[in-house]
Amino acid sequence: MGGKMQMLVADIGGTKTDVALALFSAEGFSFKERQRFSNDDFSDPLTLFSRYLSAINTTPEIACFAIAGIVGERITQMTNRPWSIDAEHFKQVLGVKRLVMINDLTAFSSSVAVLPKEAFWTLQDGHGGKDSVYGILAPGTGLGEGMLLHGEDLFFARGSEGGHTDFGPQGEVQERLLRWTLREMKHVSYEAFLCGSGLSRIFRFVTEELGIVPLASVSTALQQGGDQAPIISSGAIAHCPACREALILFLDILGSEAGNLALKLLAKGGVFLGGGILPRLYRDLDFSGFLRNFKAKGKMSSLMEDFPIRLILADDANLQGCAFYASRFFQP
């Protein structure tokens, strides 16, 4: 991208939207006017962006949106929110001349190529060397999965809907979890457990089916409504037995699916974890179950040692990835 330019970038998730102006130069990019909005405060995304641009009194000519949904050529429907984004209508109303929409996991996957070393926490060093294939999993409002091919003169990022593949239970407890969940769902995917509402579902299984009693303070907090995942996560840190068992089971399942993705991509460049749940808890969690299930792949178990595993800690990873993707997309 020659010279200096300005771009509107946004990460439109299931519960929140991050927006910023990205300033590009020969040295890279930086953000200004970054703001975070709760999606519940807006009836539709167009109202959100209209308010943002009105507040900063600037309308960039180009924009890149990372969206938690299946991206169409013109219209994108969000997966976990009843919002749709019509690119042509947005451009007309907002005054943006060029708009590219990408899946949020495409943006998150792109961030691996641009985030600094201090933005990562290592679970397993691996022996992948300089391999250019990376796999990404991000449990948050939903379960995002993606991939990145990155090396010298090579860049290709792609989000997927891999979180909706069939859940494969490992062991008796997970088999009981599947049977219990089938009482209320016809199709049980990995996302049924590896997201915020999935953690709540596991907690209900732990208390109702396994009979593990939570702390009274946790029960009281859950009865008050709202997002349950942070309550369960905080309860695990406070040694609530039901919360800790729910997190253990959550990490066991996540480890299995992370190993599945590593094998399907042969992602020796690394498997990267993110989303809204793990970065808040990583210092207080025991990842031994995650690693055990990651490596439990029969004939391929010894190969699993080769894959580096890292947790992305940056809270603006999607914005960073969105800007980096856009810099490649709009490059002459």
Secondary structure, DSSP 8 states (H G I E B T S, - for coil): --S-EEEEEEEE-SSEEEEEEEEEETTEEEEEEEEEEEGGG-SSHHHHHHHHHHHHT---SEEEEEESEE--SSEEEESSSS-EEEHHHHHHHHT-SEEEEEEHHHHHHHHTTTS-GGGEEEEE--S-TT--EEEEEEESSSEEEEEEEEETTEEEEEEE-GGGSB----SHHHHHHHHHHTTT-SS-BGGGTSSHHHHHHHHHHHHHTS-----HHHHHHHHT-S-HHHHHHHHHHTT-HHHHHHHHHHHHHHHHHHHHHHHHHT-TTEEEE-SSSGGGTGGG--THHHHHHHH--GGGTTGGGGS-EEEE--TTHHHHHHHHHHHHHS--
